[in-house]
Amino acid sequence: MGQQIAPDPDPPEYDLITDYILSVYNTVTRARRYVETQPLPLSIADIKAYYDTHTVPSLISKELLQRVIMDLDDTLLDHLRDTRK
């Protein structure tokens, strides 16, 4: 099967903003497109479609949300590329 990931012995404290951003990322990734079996990066339009149809808390600017979602996606895609080598 796949690699087993050991549980974090010292998990971070729960944070509402982090939870919200991860939830947004999870929702936005449902729009991900693929070429054959290769995932393509999320586009600005994918993220914009989310915040055009959802209320973004005032504590988070759209620019910050966009930057964090793109960074999370880059991290995931880098990890997928590394594991396929």
Buried (B, 14 or more C-beta within 10 A) or exposed (E): EEEEEEEEEEEEEEEEEEEBBBEBBEEBBEEBEEEEEEBEEBBEEBBEEBBEEEEBEEEBEEEEBBEBBBEBBEEBBEEEEEEEE
